[in-house]
Amino acid sequence: MTNLTLLQAPAGGGTLQLVLLGGMILVFWLFMIRPQAKKAKDAKKFQEGMQKGDKIVTIAGIHGIVNKVNEDGTIIIETSPGSTMKIEKSAISLEWSKQQNNPTPAK
């Protein structure tokens, strides 16, 4: 009898590795990819629904009020009385703008 039978892998070893790999991919999708896609979808919806008079905050931290929504994907915001800026809609921060519009009461 030779020692070849001792060197062979167990019969179910490859299947277990595939199941574990599939489980890791599923967990990665559930906790990383799916929430990011939902967040991006919500931000896009928010940017498309902006109207004149909305208070916004850009990703650079500039606070302003929407003065005009242009067809080319830009908006004109008023940062202080008489001072306007033209910025891209994609530069609006969803989280900071929501905080600006719905401030939480201080405890």
C-alpha positions, 0 to 999 in steps of 0.5 A, spaced: 500 500 500 502 506 498 502 513 501 498 516 496 491 515 499 494 519 505 495 526 501 488 526 498 484 532 500 477 530 504 471 529 499 467 535 501 473 540 502 472 544 496 464 545 497 465 548 503 470 553 501 465 555 495 459 556 500 464 560 505 466 564 499 459 565 497 457 567 504 462 572 504 460 575 498 453 576 500 455 579 507 459 584 503 454 586 498 449 586 504 453 591 508 457 595 503 454 595 496 447 595 497 447 601 502 452 605 498 447 604 492 441 606 496 445 612 499 447 614 492 439 614 489 437 618 495 442 623 493 440 623 486 433 624 488 434 630 492 438 633 487 433 632 482 428 635 486 431 642 488 427 648 488 428 655 488 428 657 496 431 651 498 436 651 503 442 647 501 450 646 504 455 644 499 460 638 500 465 644 501 461 646 506 458 653 503 451 654 505 446 658 501 439 658 498 437 656 491 436 662 487 435 658 480 435 651 477 438 651 470 437 645 465 445 644 464 445 641 471 447 647 475 444 651 480 445 658 482 445 659 490 445 666 494 450 665 499 449 672 502 444 678 500 446 680 493 452 674 492 451 668 488 454 662 486 453 657 480 455 650 482 453 643 480 448 640 483 452 634 484 456 638 489 450 638 494 451 634 500 444 631 502 446 629 509 448 636 511 442 639 507 437 635 511 441 637 517 440 645 515 433 644 513 431 640 520 435 642 525 435 637 531 433 641 538 439 642 543 439 637 549 
